[in-house]
Amino acid sequence: MADIDNSNTVTRPRTVERVIAGQAVMDGAGVKINRVLTQPLQRRLDPFLMLDNFGSDEANDYIAGFPNHPHRGFETVTYMIEGRMRHRDSAGNEGLLENGGVQWMTAGRGVIHSEMPEQQEGRMEGFQLWLNLPARDKMRSPWYRDFKAADVPAFTTPAGAGVRVIAGSSHGVAGAVQRDGTEPLYLDVTLPPGAVFDQPLPAGHNAFLYPYRGSVTTGARVIATRTMAIFANDGDSDGVSVAAPAGEPARFILIAGRPLHEPIAQYGPFVMNTQQELQQAVEDFRAGRLGEEAHAG
């Protein structure tokens, strides 16, 4: 367990701008998903492009998985709460995502990958976040890293909040991944009943949270389980403050990042800055160049 800085108190917490219920969708070969960050929210939550929450005890909801599909121009962050998923890609990477593990893939100029369940029954639950790349990095070489549960830094606050730091830094604890361009913060926080967690944030960063065990309170708003709360970019705020109800524990993810303020051109799994770049991505994929480029890198 990492040593923490206990001085991270928020005195002017952000308010909640709105709450999003999400959309029930099917992706891959028929995996049932709650998509809470959708395309219309991309500019508001720049640099984040998508957030999916999957979770089911029914194998038919996830067993078909995500067969080979391409990506270009952004990063995918897959966080497994429970279950087993095998990753393979055209750059030669392979890894098994298990309970508490994280897979961070930078698609860059292009990669073709698959994510397939390695279980026939039981619960599979987790998140996939799409993080945009700055224009200067969209055609960089692909990158991939597996983090087992034990590789993700964690700490406990004096109030009893258990925090896993996937990206960024919290209370002086550096996360598993750092990114200079977008400065993402990705925390998984477990709160005992009645406990409060404060996280300082730069005023200009976009931020949201998603409770997936119980509900939480921030300011005067109660955020129900499996809904996304978007925090207002209050100019005089210094962070967010989140509390669990007195009678029950809660668990949520908190995500924030520095907006890129760049044009977004998306067609399915390709996210570029211009329509011309987008057309080139589609042509490269159809011609079989996208995966070959990834392997060559």
LUMMARLO-250810 format. One record per residue (C-alpha): chain; residue number from 1; x, y, z. Coordinates in steps of 0.001 Angstrom, whole numbers. Each point is the difference from the previous one (the first is absolute). Layout:
N
<pt chaine="A" num="NUM" u="X" v="Y" w="Z"/>
...
# end
This chain:
297
<pt chaine="A" num="1" u="0" v="0" w="0"/>
<pt chaine="A" num="2" u="1426" v="3373" w="-1027"/>
<pt chaine="A" num="3" u="795" v="2860" w="2374"/>
<pt chaine="A" num="4" u="-2464" v="2855" w="-422"/>
<pt chaine="A" num="5" u="-111" v="3752" w="374"/>
<pt chaine="A" num="6" u="-2849" v="814" w="2424"/>
<pt chaine="A" num="7" u="-70" v="3717" w="-860"/>
<pt chaine="A" num="8" u="-2229" v="-399" w="-3076"/>
<pt chaine="A" num="9" u="-3098" v="1697" w="1416"/>
<pt chaine="A" num="10" u="-2530" v="1553" w="-2369"/>
<pt chaine="A" num="11" u="-1458" v="3261" w="1327"/>
<pt chaine="A" num="12" u="-2020" v="1103" w="-3049"/>
<pt chaine="A" num="13" u="-1428" v="-3169" w="-1569"/>
<pt chaine="A" num="14" u="-1440" v="-86" w="-3495"/>
<pt chaine="A" num="15" u="-3736" v="-241" w="-503"/>
<pt chaine="A" num="16" u="-1752" v="-2585" w="-2180"/>
<pt chaine="A" num="17" u="-965" v="1360" w="-3400"/>
<pt chaine="A" num="18" u="-2167" v="-2942" w="-1073"/>
<pt chaine="A" num="19" u="-588" v="-3714" w="466"/>
<pt chaine="A" num="20" u="0" v="-2497" w="-2881"/>
<pt chaine="A" num="21" u="-1828" v="-3338" w="197"/>
<pt chaine="A" num="22" u="1828" v="-1610" w="-2915"/>
<pt chaine="A" num="23" u="-1231" v="-2078" w="-2924"/>
<pt chaine="A" num="24" u="-419" v="-3760" w="-215"/>
<pt chaine="A" num="25" u="1916" v="-1073" w="-3107"/>
<pt chaine="A" num="26" u="1536" v="-3121" w="-1500"/>
<pt chaine="A" num="27" u="3579" v="62" w="-1267"/>
<pt chaine="A" num="28" u="2590" v="-2459" w="-1240"/>
<pt chaine="A" num="29" u="-1704" v="-3272" w="-880"/>
<pt chaine="A" num="30" u="-3004" v="745" w="2215"/>
<pt chaine="A" num="31" u="1311" v="1082" w="3407"/>
<pt chaine="A" num="32" u="-2560" v="1906" w="2068"/>
<pt chaine="A" num="33" u="1342" v="3351" w="1193"/>
<pt chaine="A" num="34" u="-1137" v="3140" w="1824"/>
<pt chaine="A" num="35" u="1576" v="2811" w="-2053"/>
<pt chaine="A" num="36" u="101" v="3077" w="2210"/>
<pt chaine="A" num="37" u="2394" v="2245" w="-1912"/>
<pt chaine="A" num="38" u="-1399" v="225" w="-3504"/>
<pt chaine="A" num="39" u="1105" v="1904" w="-3106"/>
<pt chaine="A" num="40" u="-2128" v="3128" w="698"/>
<pt chaine="A" num="41" u="1944" v="465" w="3280"/>
<pt chaine="A" num="42" u="3483" v="-202" w="-1543"/>
<pt chaine="A" num="43" u="569" v="3738" w="-238"/>
<pt chaine="A" num="44" u="-1399" v="643" w="3470"/>
<pt chaine="A" num="45" u="2197" v="-2718" w="1538"/>
<pt chaine="A" num="46" u="3062" v="503" w="-2221"/>
<pt chaine="A" num="47" u="2466" v="-1844" w="-1"/>
<pt chaine="A" num="48" u="-2272" v="-2990" w="714"/>
<pt chaine="A" num="49" u="-1855" v="-1585" w="-2901"/>
<pt chaine="A" num="50" u="-1997" v="-2877" w="1467"/>
<pt chaine="A" num="51" u="-645" v="-1886" w="3239"/>
<pt chaine="A" num="52" u="-1630" v="-3424" w="8"/>
<pt chaine="A" num="53" u="-1015" v="-1953" w="3095"/>
<pt chaine="A" num="54" u="-570" v="-3708" w="-532"/>
<pt chaine="A" num="55" u="-1213" v="-2343" w="2703"/>
<pt chaine="A" num="56" u="-2040" v="-3193" w="22"/>
<pt chaine="A" num="57" u="-317" v="-3387" w="1685"/>
<pt chaine="A" num="58" u="-1446" v="-1406" w="-3224"/>
<pt chaine="A" num="59" u="2648" v="-1430" w="-2338"/>
<pt chaine="A" num="60" u="-2176" v="671" w="-3052"/>
<pt chaine="A" num="61" u="352" v="3735" w="709"/>
<pt chaine="A" num="62" u="3791" v="-56" w="-453"/>
<pt chaine="A" num="63" u="1274" v="-3336" w="-1299"/>
<pt chaine="A" num="64" u="202" v="1094" w="-3674"/>
<pt chaine="A" num="65" u="2544" v="2647" w="992"/>
<pt chaine="A" num="66" u="1665" v="2465" w="-2357"/>
<pt chaine="A" num="67" u="1567" v="-1783" w="-3010"/>
<pt chaine="A" num="68" u="2668" v="1704" w="-2152"/>
<pt chaine="A" num="69" u="-730" v="3676" w="-596"/>
<pt chaine="A" num="70" u="2147" v="3051" w="-826"/>
<pt chaine="A" num="71" u="856" v="3203" w="1866"/>
<pt chaine="A" num="72" u="1914" v="3130" w="-978"/>
<pt chaine="A" num="73" u="596" v="3362" w="1666"/>
<pt chaine="A" num="74" u="-765" v="-594" w="3685"/>
<pt chaine="A" num="75" u="625" v="-2178" w="3065"/>
<pt chaine="A" num="76" u="-2163" v="-2681" w="1596"/>
<pt chaine="A" num="77" u="69" v="-678" w="3733"/>
<pt chaine="A" num="78" u="-1711" v="-3224" w="1066"/>
<pt chaine="A" num="79" u="-521" v="-509" w="3741"/>
<pt chaine="A" num="80" u="-1254" v="-3393" w="1136"/>
<pt chaine="A" num="81" u="-1876" v="-118" w="3288"/>
<pt chaine="A" num="82" u="-773" v="-3696" w="-310"/>
<pt chaine="A" num="83" u="615" v="-2570" w="-2732"/>
<pt chaine="A" num="84" u="2602" v="-1081" w="-2544"/>
<pt chaine="A" num="85" u="565" v="1516" w="-3452"/>
<pt chaine="A" num="86" u="2778" v="-849" w="-2486"/>
<pt chaine="A" num="87" u="1541" v="2790" w="-2092"/>
<pt chaine="A" num="88" u="1879" v="-628" w="-3266"/>
<pt chaine="A" num="89" u="1037" v="2609" w="-2557"/>
<pt chaine="A" num="90" u="1757" v="491" w="-3325"/>
<pt chaine="A" num="91" u="3032" v="1559" w="1694"/>
<pt chaine="A" num="92" u="762" v="-3383" w="1577"/>
<pt chaine="A" num="93" u="-1315" v="761" w="3499"/>
<pt chaine="A" num="94" u="-1965" v="-2498" w="2043"/>
<pt chaine="A" num="95" u="-1259" v="129" w="3578"/>
<pt chaine="A" num="96" u="-2615" v="-1407" w="2356"/>
<pt chaine="A" num="97" u="-2105" v="2569" w="1827"/>
<pt chaine="A" num="98" u="-1201" v="-1314" w="3373"/>
<pt chaine="A" num="99" u="-1652" v="1285" w="3205"/>
<pt chaine="A" num="100" u="1294" v="3480" w="813"/>
<pt chaine="A" num="101" u="2263" v="169" w="-3048"/>
<pt chaine="A" num="102" u="407" v="2740" w="-2594"/>
<pt chaine="A" num="103" u="962" v="-106" w="-3670"/>
<pt chaine="A" num="104" u="1162" v="3258" w="-1556"/>
<pt chaine="A" num="105" u="308" v="17" w="-3775"/>
<pt chaine="A" num="106" u="1136" v="2953" w="-2093"/>
<pt chaine="A" num="107" u="-1303" v="-693" w="-3489"/>
<pt chaine="A" num="108" u="1984" v="2850" w="-1536"/>
<pt chaine="A" num="109" u="268" v="-388" w="-3771"/>
<pt chaine="A" num="110" u="-1921" v="-3250" w="98"/>
<pt chaine="A" num="111" u="-480" v="-3380" w="1593"/>
<pt chaine="A" num="112" u="-2402" v="-2908" w="-444"/>
<pt chaine="A" num="113" u="-845" v="-1819" w="3210"/>
<pt chaine="A" num="114" u="-2415" v="-2403" w="1629"/>
<pt chaine="A" num="115" u="-1312" v="-253" w="3569"/>
<pt chaine="A" num="116" u="-1513" v="-3389" w="699"/>
<pt chaine="A" num="117" u="-1381" v="-1426" w="3269"/>
<pt chaine="A" num="118" u="1858" v="-2923" w="1536"/>
<pt chaine="A" num="119" u="-2881" v="-1235" w="2119"/>
<pt chaine="A" num="120" u="-3152" v="-1952" w="-750"/>
<pt chaine="A" num="121" u="-2015" v="1084" w="3040"/>
<pt chaine="A" num="122" u="61" v="2377" w="2940"/>
<pt chaine="A" num="123" u="73" v="3771" w="151"/>
<pt chaine="A" num="124" u="1866" v="2236" w="-2416"/>
<pt chaine="A" num="125" u="82" v="3680" w="930"/>
<pt chaine="A" num="126" u="2152" v="2950" w="-913"/>
<pt chaine="A" num="127" u="487" v="3215" w="-1938"/>
<pt chaine="A" num="128" u="1503" v="1117" w="-3266"/>
<pt chaine="A" num="129" u="1013" v="3630" w="-388"/>
<pt chaine="A" num="130" u="1079" v="1629" w="-3259"/>
<pt chaine="A" num="131" u="2547" v="2789" w="482"/>
<pt chaine="A" num="132" u="802" v="2288" w="-2915"/>
<pt chaine="A" num="133" u="3549" v="621" w="-1198"/>
<pt chaine="A" num="134" u="1366" v="3458" w="-819"/>
<pt chaine="A" num="135" u="311" v="642" w="-3742"/>
<pt chaine="A" num="136" u="3783" v="-312" w="227"/>
<pt chaine="A" num="137" u="-312" v="-3539" w="1404"/>
<pt chaine="A" num="138" u="-2791" v="-1474" w="-2108"/>
<pt chaine="A" num="139" u="2413" v="-1689" w="-2418"/>
<pt chaine="A" num="140" u="2547" v="-1114" w="2594"/>
<pt chaine="A" num="141" u="988" v="-3636" w="407"/>
<pt chaine="A" num="142" u="-2475" v="-2195" w="1901"/>
<pt chaine="A" num="143" u="721" v="-732" w="3680"/>
<pt chaine="A" num="144" u="-1444" v="-2572" w="2374"/>
<pt chaine="A" num="145" u="365" v="-806" w="3677"/>
<pt chaine="A" num="146" u="-1625" v="-2543" w="2309"/>
<pt chaine="A" num="147" u="-380" v="854" w="3682"/>
<pt chaine="A" num="148" u="-929" v="-2759" w="2417"/>
<pt chaine="A" num="149" u="-2057" v="995" w="3050"/>
<pt chaine="A" num="150" u="3140" v="180" w="2131"/>
<pt chaine="A" num="151" u="1636" v="2376" w="-2521"/>
<pt chaine="A" num="152" u="-2628" v="2713" w="512"/>
<pt chaine="A" num="153" u="1100" v="2368" w="2819"/>
<pt chaine="A" num="154" u="-2473" v="209" w="2878"/>
<pt chaine="A" num="155" u="-392" v="1788" w="3309"/>
<pt chaine="A" num="156" u="-2493" v="585" w="2816"/>
<pt chaine="A" num="157" u="-888" v="3468" w="1280"/>
<pt chaine="A" num="158" u="-394" v="781" w="3718"/>
<pt chaine="A" num="159" u="-3781" v="35" w="-606"/>
<pt chaine="A" num="160" u="213" v="-3620" w="-1198"/>
<pt chaine="A" num="161" u="-387" v="588" w="-3748"/>
<pt chaine="A" num="162" u="1812" v="-2674" w="-2014"/>
<pt chaine="A" num="163" u="1432" v="1480" w="-3196"/>
<pt chaine="A" num="164" u="1536" v="-1723" w="-3023"/>
<pt chaine="A" num="165" u="1923" v="2390" w="-2266"/>
<pt chaine="A" num="166" u="-167" v="-1230" w="-3594"/>
<pt chaine="A" num="167" u="1219" v="3265" w="-1533"/>
<pt chaine="A" num="168" u="1156" v="3382" w="1210"/>
<pt chaine="A" num="169" u="697" v="733" w="3646"/>
<pt chaine="A" num="170" u="-2102" v="76" w="3165"/>
<pt chaine="A" num="171" u="1087" v="1136" w="3465"/>
<pt chaine="A" num="172" u="3626" v="-186" w="-1056"/>
<pt chaine="A" num="173" u="-268" v="-3533" w="-1432"/>
<pt chaine="A" num="174" u="922" v="-325" w="-3692"/>
<pt chaine="A" num="175" u="-2168" v="-2313" w="-2068"/>
<pt chaine="A" num="176" u="935" v="-2846" w="-2302"/>
<pt chaine="A" num="177" u="-42" v="2275" w="-3099"/>
<pt chaine="A" num="178" u="862" v="3658" w="-571"/>
<pt chaine="A" num="179" u="-763" v="2004" w="-3146"/>
<pt chaine="A" num="180" u="1414" v="3495" w="-548"/>
<pt chaine="A" num="181" u="-2395" v="1057" w="-2745"/>
<pt chaine="A" num="182" u="-3348" v="-783" w="1604"/>
<pt chaine="A" num="183" u="1063" v="-368" w="3662"/>
<pt chaine="A" num="184" u="-2667" v="-2649" w="692"/>
<pt chaine="A" num="185" u="-1081" v="-838" w="3539"/>
<pt chaine="A" num="186" u="-1698" v="-3389" w="426"/>
<pt chaine="A" num="187" u="-883" v="-1126" w="3524"/>
<pt chaine="A" num="188" u="-2028" v="-2890" w="1392"/>
<pt chaine="A" num="189" u="-1203" v="1040" w="3470"/>
<pt chaine="A" num="190" u="-1674" v="-2155" w="2652"/>
<pt chaine="A" num="191" u="-1726" v="1939" w="2807"/>
<pt chaine="A" num="192" u="-1152" v="-1423" w="3340"/>
<pt chaine="A" num="193" u="-3436" v="1199" w="1185"/>
<pt chaine="A" num="194" u="54" v="3721" w="711"/>
<pt chaine="A" num="195" u="3583" v="515" w="-1208"/>
<pt chaine="A" num="196" u="1087" v="2943" w="-2163"/>
<pt chaine="A" num="197" u="2666" v="89" w="-2716"/>
<pt chaine="A" num="198" u="1528" v="3234" w="-1292"/>
<pt chaine="A" num="199" u="1971" v="275" w="-3234"/>
<pt chaine="A" num="200" u="1644" v="3261" w="-1077"/>
<pt chaine="A" num="201" u="-347" v="792" w="-3714"/>
<pt chaine="A" num="202" u="1241" v="2785" w="-2278"/>
<pt chaine="A" num="203" u="-2918" v="2345" w="-735"/>
<pt chaine="A" num="204" u="239" v="-504" w="-3779"/>
<pt chaine="A" num="205" u="-73" v="-3797" w="10"/>
<pt chaine="A" num="206" u="-3202" v="-1773" w="-987"/>
<pt chaine="A" num="207" u="-1152" v="-2523" w="2604"/>
<pt chaine="A" num="208" u="-2723" v="-2557" w="670"/>
<pt chaine="A" num="209" u="-765" v="-2865" w="2365"/>
<pt chaine="A" num="210" u="-1947" v="-3240" w="-282"/>
<pt chaine="A" num="211" u="-1172" v="-1949" w="3083"/>
<pt chaine="A" num="212" u="-275" v="-3727" w="-661"/>
<pt chaine="A" num="213" u="-591" v="-1218" w="3560"/>
<pt chaine="A" num="214" u="-2617" v="1958" w="1887"/>
<pt chaine="A" num="215" u="-599" v="3731" w="-333"/>
<pt chaine="A" num="216" u="2102" v="3021" w="952"/>
<pt chaine="A" num="217" u="-631" v="3618" w="937"/>
<pt chaine="A" num="218" u="1954" v="2944" w="-1362"/>
<pt chaine="A" num="219" u="-1114" v="3433" w="1091"/>
<pt chaine="A" num="220" u="-3763" v="-112" w="241"/>
<pt chaine="A" num="221" u="-376" v="-2666" w="-2693"/>
<pt chaine="A" num="222" u="-561" v="-3695" w="519"/>
<pt chaine="A" num="223" u="1515" v="-1983" w="-2877"/>
<pt chaine="A" num="224" u="-1712" v="-3355" w="-421"/>
<pt chaine="A" num="225" u="1881" v="-3158" w="-837"/>
<pt chaine="A" num="226" u="904" v="-461" w="-3681"/>
<pt chaine="A" num="227" u="-558" v="3622" w="-961"/>
<pt chaine="A" num="228" u="2678" v="2490" w="-1026"/>
<pt chaine="A" num="229" u="313" v="3381" w="1675"/>
<pt chaine="A" num="230" u="1757" v="2689" w="-2046"/>
<pt chaine="A" num="231" u="1675" v="2615" w="2185"/>
<pt chaine="A" num="232" u="-292" v="3661" w="-901"/>
<pt chaine="A" num="233" u="3231" v="1794" w="-838"/>
<pt chaine="A" num="234" u="-489" v="2520" w="2787"/>
<pt chaine="A" num="235" u="2690" v="2643" w="-377"/>
<pt chaine="A" num="236" u="659" v="368" w="3726"/>
<pt chaine="A" num="237" u="-222" v="-3689" w="907"/>
<pt chaine="A" num="238" u="2997" v="-1999" w="1173"/>
<pt chaine="A" num="239" u="-1265" v="-3582" w="-400"/>
<pt chaine="A" num="240" u="-2804" v="-2423" w="758"/>
<pt chaine="A" num="241" u="-1376" v="-1361" w="3252"/>
<pt chaine="A" num="242" u="-1950" v="-3274" w="25"/>
<pt chaine="A" num="243" u="-1766" v="-1701" w="2937"/>
<pt chaine="A" num="244" u="-1620" v="-3382" w="597"/>
<pt chaine="A" num="245" u="-3398" v="-152" w="1727"/>
<pt chaine="A" num="246" u="55" v="-570" w="3769"/>
<pt chaine="A" num="247" u="-1512" v="-3450" w="-271"/>
<pt chaine="A" num="248" u="1822" v="-1625" w="-2916"/>
<pt chaine="A" num="249" u="3392" v="-184" w="-1721"/>
<pt chaine="A" num="250" u="579" v="1238" w="-3536"/>
<pt chaine="A" num="251" u="2481" v="-523" w="-2804"/>
<pt chaine="A" num="252" u="539" v="2284" w="-2968"/>
<pt chaine="A" num="253" u="2435" v="956" w="-2710"/>
<pt chaine="A" num="254" u="1145" v="3611" w="-283"/>
<pt chaine="A" num="255" u="1456" v="1157" w="-3317"/>
<pt chaine="A" num="256" u="1432" v="3378" w="-986"/>
<pt chaine="A" num="257" u="2343" v="1397" w="-2624"/>
<pt chaine="A" num="258" u="1384" v="3043" w="-1762"/>
<pt chaine="A" num="259" u="-2048" v="835" w="-3122"/>
<pt chaine="A" num="260" u="1841" v="47" w="-3318"/>
<pt chaine="A" num="261" u="-2239" v="2611" w="-1656"/>
<pt chaine="A" num="262" u="652" v="-1616" w="-3384"/>
<pt chaine="A" num="263" u="-2445" v="-1009" w="-2746"/>
<pt chaine="A" num="264" u="-1483" v="-3497" w="325"/>
<pt chaine="A" num="265" u="-800" v="-2042" w="-3105"/>
<pt chaine="A" num="266" u="-1309" v="-3494" w="772"/>
<pt chaine="A" num="267" u="-1162" v="-2914" w="-2060"/>
<pt chaine="A" num="268" u="-571" v="-3032" w="2226"/>
<pt chaine="A" num="269" u="3389" v="-1172" w="1316"/>
<pt chaine="A" num="270" u="1994" v="2793" w="-1685"/>
<pt chaine="A" num="271" u="388" v="3389" w="1696"/>
<pt chaine="A" num="272" u="1990" v="2657" w="-1836"/>
<pt chaine="A" num="273" u="-28" v="3807" w="-340"/>
<pt chaine="A" num="274" u="-1212" v="427" w="-3597"/>
<pt chaine="A" num="275" u="-2302" v="-1780" w="-2428"/>
<pt chaine="A" num="276" u="2965" v="-509" w="-2343"/>
<pt chaine="A" num="277" u="1948" v="-1812" w="2749"/>
<pt chaine="A" num="278" u="-3095" v="-2031" w="776"/>
<pt chaine="A" num="279" u="-416" v="-1015" w="-3629"/>
<pt chaine="A" num="280" u="3663" v="-1036" w="-97"/>
<pt chaine="A" num="281" u="-499" v="-2177" w="3088"/>
<pt chaine="A" num="282" u="-2930" v="-1793" w="-1620"/>
<pt chaine="A" num="283" u="1938" v="-482" w="-3239"/>
<pt chaine="A" num="284" u="3039" v="-1348" w="1886"/>
<pt chaine="A" num="285" u="-2183" v="-2475" w="1856"/>
<pt chaine="A" num="286" u="-1807" v="-1187" w="-3133"/>
<pt chaine="A" num="287" u="3319" v="-413" w="-1813"/>
<pt chaine="A" num="288" u="1451" v="-2057" w="2849"/>
<pt chaine="A" num="289" u="2645" v="2601" w="833"/>
<pt chaine="A" num="290" u="-1143" v="939" w="3489"/>
<pt chaine="A" num="291" u="969" v="-3208" w="1805"/>
<pt chaine="A" num="292" u="3204" v="-338" w="-2034"/>
<pt chaine="A" num="293" u="1030" v="3498" w="1013"/>
<pt chaine="A" num="294" u="-570" v="-874" w="3637"/>
<pt chaine="A" num="295" u="2132" v="-3138" w="-229"/>
<pt chaine="A" num="296" u="2752" v="1913" w="-1781"/>
<pt chaine="A" num="297" u="152" v="2490" w="2891"/>
# end
